[in-house]
Amino acid sequence: MTRGHRQPTYPAAINFAKIVYGLFLTPIGISFAHLQKRFDLSERTVMRYADELAKNLKDDVGRPIVEISGTGENRRLRLVGAGMRSEGTAYQAASLYFAFRTLEFLSKTVIGEGIEHFWDEALKTLKTPAQLRLRDIERKFHVVPYAPKDYAPHEDKIDRIMRALLMQWRLKLIYRRVGGGAPRDHRFAPYTLVEYRGGLYLLGRSDRGKDVIYLAVERIESAEFDCDDKGDPIHFALPRGYKPEKYTDGAFGLIDGPITEVELLVRSDDSLPYLSSRAIHPTQRFVKRGDGRTVLKMRVRGTTELRNWIMSFGPWLEVLKPVELRAEIAQLHREALAACELPAEPRAGRGSVATR
């Protein structure tokens, strides 16, 4: 007996209707991963739903209404031609605008000027209905940056860095280190410009060593193109297989170090939702203990920046492991307490006047 297609059930029909309704609200499409989570479905079931919609949902002349885009983890279900509709174009333009606003701290640099110019030119290409939907967009999307660095005084340096990155030209840099001391000269091959917590860092290789290193842009005192005897900029090639994420994955922040297993006890019920809703580290796990408390576990490369992050939570995070980090945090808390202690009030002696 030939086995036919599985007959749709009432809950499945409801799911189909909700998915189609969601597609009209989200012209850019809905990822398979979101559909799995939203409807509590397996990957196989979501794929079956998507195939059925793509094959059978058609307009009056038989053209498909729904399509599958992307591959692997990037697969999405979307309306056919959504990107060409005015509401779809406005949706995508608004997404781009909001992404640009997250780089507001670069507004007074050549990067910010480039973003603004690109946005202005992109707006001109939109049809009138889409432009109307984008009216007052600056009041509909707003970003509150957290302690960003000011790069307005570094515009010339950033301009040279950008050109060196695009052309793969080597730079002559004078760099001021954090710990002080005399600035150092570098012949530097800039591989990647990295944004991290409102700051810019240049990732590349210096003639002073073999390792790939970070340089904070604001501590670069001068940046010039490194030229040969003819005055032509010296070109460099990106190393085969180079990937910037190799130098950040696993590190807590940008400062690297030895691999360390870390366990942090969350001592505040208010802190747990804040922490669990954020991607603090790729290896993070929240484990509930028998006493009802939660432990945050991570496997990090280096604890220098992790130490500072833990301190920002005061008494609400307790270091369980490693013992060396626990001792370091305890010492820092003692020093902070000593710095905050109020001076003892002088005792009132004879002839002194008591005040209220």
VEXPABA-546940 format. One record per residue (C-alpha): residue in one letter; x negated, z, y negated. Coordinates in steps of 0.5 Angstrom, whole numbers, plus 500, padded with zeros to 3 digits. Layout:
# residues N
 code  px  pz  py
    A   X   Z   Y
...
This chain:
# residues 356
 code  px  pz  py
    M 500 500 500
    T 497 498 493
    R 496 504 489
    G 499 502 482
    H 497 505 475
    R 499 512 474
    Q 506 513 471
    P 506 516 464
    T 509 523 463
    Y 512 526 457
    P 506 530 455
    A 502 524 455
    A 507 520 451
    I 507 525 446
    N 499 525 446
    F 500 517 445
    A 504 518 439
    K 500 523 436
    I 494 519 437
    V 497 513 433
    Y 500 517 428
    G 493 520 427
    L 490 513 426
    F 494 511 420
    L 492 518 417
    T 484 516 418
    P 483 509 417
    I 476 510 419
    G 478 512 426
    I 477 518 431
    S 472 520 435
    F 473 520 443
    A 469 527 442
    H 475 529 437
    L 480 527 441
    Q 478 531 447
    K 477 537 443
    R 484 536 440
    F 488 535 446
    D 484 539 451
    L 483 532 455
    S 477 530 459
    E 473 524 457
    R 476 520 463
    T 483 521 460
    V 481 520 453
    M 478 513 455
    R 484 511 459
    Y 488 513 453
    A 484 509 449
    D 484 503 454
    E 492 503 454
    L 492 503 447
    A 487 498 446
    K 491 493 451
    N 498 494 450
    L 499 496 443
    K 500 489 439
    D 504 487 433
    D 509 482 433
    V 505 476 434
    G 501 479 440
    R 495 481 436
    P 492 488 438
    I 493 494 433
    V 488 499 436
    E 481 497 438
    I 475 501 441
    S 468 501 436
    G 461 504 438
    T 458 506 444
    G 456 512 448
    E 457 518 444
    N 459 514 438
    R 465 511 441
    R 471 511 436
    L 479 509 436
    R 481 506 430
    L 486 501 427
    V 484 494 427
    G 481 491 420
    A 482 498 418
    G 476 497 414
    M 479 491 410
    R 485 495 408
    S 485 498 401
    E 487 505 403
    G 481 504 409
    T 476 502 403
    A 478 508 399
    Y 477 513 404
    Q 471 510 406
    A 468 510 399
    A 471 517 398
    S 467 519 404
    L 461 516 401
    Y 462 519 394
    F 462 526 397
    A 456 525 401
    F 452 523 394
    R 455 529 391
    T 451 533 396
    L 445 530 393
    E 447 533 386
    F 440 536 385
    L 437 530 385
    S 441 527 379
    K 436 527 374
    T 431 523 378
    V 430 516 380
    I 433 518 387
    G 439 520 383
    E 439 514 378
    G 439 509 384
    I 445 513 387
    E 449 513 381
    H 447 505 380
    F 449 504 387
    W 456 507 387
    D 458 504 380
    E 456 497 383
    A 460 499 390
    L 466 501 385
    K 466 494 382
    T 467 490 389
    L 473 494 391
    K 480 491 390
    T 485 494 385
    P 489 498 390
    A 483 502 392
    Q 480 503 385
    L 487 506 383
    R 486 511 389
    L 479 513 387
    R 482 515 380
    D 479 522 378
    I 475 522 384
    E 470 527 381
    R 476 532 380
    K 478 531 388
    F 471 532 391
    H 466 537 389
    V 460 540 391
    V 457 547 390
    P 449 547 391
    Y 446 553 394
    A 440 555 390
    P 437 548 389
    K 430 546 386
    D 430 542 380
    Y 426 536 380
    A 427 533 373
    P 420 535 371
    H 417 531 377
    E 421 524 376
    D 414 520 376
    K 412 523 382
    I 418 522 386
    D 418 515 384
    R 411 513 386
    I 413 517 393
    M 419 513 394
    R 415 506 393
    A 409 509 397
    L 415 510 403
    L 418 504 402
    M 411 499 402
    Q 407 504 407
    W 402 505 402
    R 397 511 402
    L 397 516 396
    K 392 520 393
    L 395 527 392
    I 393 534 389
    Y 396 539 392
    R 397 546 390
    R 398 551 396
    V 403 557 396
    G 398 562 397
    G 394 560 391
    G 387 558 391
    A 384 551 388
    P 388 545 389
    R 386 540 394
    D 385 533 394
    H 389 529 400
    R 389 522 402
    F 396 522 405
    A 400 517 409
    P 407 519 407
    Y 411 518 413
    T 418 521 411
    L 421 524 405
    V 425 530 408
    E 431 534 404
    Y 431 542 407
    R 436 547 403
    G 436 543 396
    G 428 542 397
    L 424 535 398
    Y 418 535 403
    L 414 530 404
    L 412 529 412
    G 406 525 413
    R 398 525 415
    S 392 527 411
    D 385 526 411
    R 384 533 412
    G 386 534 419
    K 389 530 425
    D 396 534 425
    V 402 531 421
    I 404 536 416
    Y 409 538 410
    L 408 538 403
    A 413 541 398
    V 414 535 393
    E 414 540 387
    R 407 543 389
    I 404 536 388
    E 401 536 382
    S 399 529 382
    A 401 523 386
    E 397 516 385
    F 397 510 390
    D 390 510 394
    C 387 503 392
    D 381 499 395
    D 375 496 392
    K 379 491 389
    G 385 495 386
    D 390 494 392
    P 394 499 395
    I 392 501 402
    H 397 500 407
    F 398 504 413
    A 402 503 419
    L 407 508 422
    P 404 511 429
    R 408 508 435
    G 413 512 437
    Y 413 517 431
    K 420 520 430
    P 421 526 424
    E 425 530 428
    K 420 531 433
    Y 417 536 428
    T 423 540 426
    D 427 540 433
    G 426 547 435
    A 423 550 429
    F 427 555 425
    G 426 551 418
    L 420 547 417
    I 414 552 418
    D 412 551 426
    G 409 556 430
    P 409 559 438
    I 416 558 442
    T 419 565 442
    E 425 567 445
    V 430 571 440
    E 436 576 441
    L 440 578 435
    L 445 583 435
    V 451 582 431
    R 453 589 428
    S 458 586 423
    D 465 584 425
    D 465 580 419
    S 459 577 420
    L 461 574 427
    P 466 568 424
    Y 461 566 419
    L 455 565 424
    S 459 562 430
    S 462 557 425
    R 455 554 423
    A 450 550 427
    I 444 555 426
    H 439 553 431
    P 440 547 436
    T 439 552 442
    Q 444 558 439
    R 448 561 444
    F 453 567 443
    V 453 572 448
    K 459 578 449
    R 456 584 452
    G 460 589 456
    D 461 594 450
    G 464 588 446
    R 459 586 441
    T 456 579 441
    V 448 577 441
    L 446 571 438
    K 440 568 443
    M 435 562 440
    R 429 559 443
    V 425 558 436
    R 418 555 435
    G 416 560 430
    T 419 566 426
    T 416 566 419
    E 423 563 416
    L 427 566 421
    R 424 573 419
    N 427 571 412
    W 433 569 414
    I 435 576 418
    M 433 580 412
    S 438 576 408
    F 443 580 413
    G 441 587 411
    P 443 592 417
    W 448 587 420
    L 443 583 424
    E 439 587 429
    V 433 584 432
    L 433 586 440
    K 427 581 442
    P 422 580 441
    V 419 587 440
    E 414 584 435
    L 419 581 430
    R 423 587 431
    A 417 592 428
    E 416 587 423
    I 423 587 420
    A 423 594 421
    Q 417 595 416
    L 420 590 411
    H 427 594 411
    R 423 601 410
    E 419 597 404
    A 425 595 401
    L 428 602 402
    A 422 605 398
    A 423 599 393
    C 430 601 391
    E 430 609 391
    L 432 612 385
    P 427 616 381
    A 428 624 382
    E 432 627 376
    P 428 632 372
    R 430 639 373
    A 433 642 367
    G 429 648 364
    R 429 653 359
    G 431 650 352
    S 434 644 355
    V 441 641 353
    A 445 639 359
    T 449 633 358
    R 455 630 361
